[in-house]
């Protein structure tokens, strides 16, 4: 395709990089979450992030996102029971997803597996099915990749502990709690690219499964949910704190981006990086591991270098930076990081899909035509 055009890009429709990225364009009202990029605050349905992360279960967060308030213990147990049943149902359907599970990339497998699910009519049932399936399909892919049989879910344990079990990973209370803290931290985050994708599909009055399938495609991208694996590759290449600045300088000189740094909205350190770093310390029994020490030195060097280059941008560590180190410490293989992110974010997508559907108007922006004018008289 030819991207050049003789058509003028003049006033009054002149586009800036900001308008191409839809920065600050408001296309929805939401009661779900608010991202304050200047002060570095994330609010989820009236709760500051630090009141939720490490404080409430993932099941309770589902109640908050889907029903509007943190559930009472009985209601929380009911959500846990329904989610356990949904894991069982998803496991029973795995055999139907064999072609998807044979794909090489785990996010492709998850997207194709989710796309093959029946849409269903009931919004709540679809949301439970999708949250459960995101974990069960990803774990199924991992087990089959290792030539092992998928593990049957244990519906009575927490979603986090059971997910680690399904992957065949150590699922002690400390690790399960760390995964839960991670999921509560990433479950919803304003109108990020994948949530927007889900809302666009929902606005057409399409079904929840289709909207989540679109969101998975958006999340897979390296600039969105695909960053944490490369963050570990970066830490591996740095090897020791003393080398951090030199390695990063080389990377920037080659025109590459430092993965896990920068954010469209935050101009300060991503608050999710703070809570994930705390969760890491908890997992390490209060003593930073050598890996965490290395990550901190890379973050410091990256912050300094990016401040020198882009003093006005405020490029700081984002959620993916400490996601990488935390998921690694939990024992999750790095090729599964984006899938595990998706398993938590599905909760937020489903809440946004329901909210968008209530608007009842199709999302349909405009593009400025810069192609050649029609040849008159032909
Ligand atoms: N490393 C190096 N340079 C970076 C950077 C990074 N991590 N993040 C932004 N920049 C640079 C850009 O190259 C751009 O420079 P230019 O004007 O010379 O082209 C400038 O900063 C402005 O960046 P911009 O692309 O406008 O930021 P954005 O808001 O569109 O992008 C991200 C936000 C998250 C996509 C971007 O910061 C990034 O690519 N980060 C790395 C990937 C990542 O961690 N993604 C997870 C996000 S949660």
Boltz pocket constraint, residues with backbone or C-beta under 6 A from the ligand:
constraints:
  - pocket:
      binder: B
      contacts: [[A, 21], [A, 222], [A, 223], [A, 224], [A, 225], [A, 227], [A, 256], [A, 257], [A, 258], [A, 259], [A, 260], [A, 261], [A, 262], [A, 263], [A, 264], [A, 265], [A, 310], [A, 313], [A, 315], [A, 318], [A, 319], [A, 320]]
      max_distance: 6.0
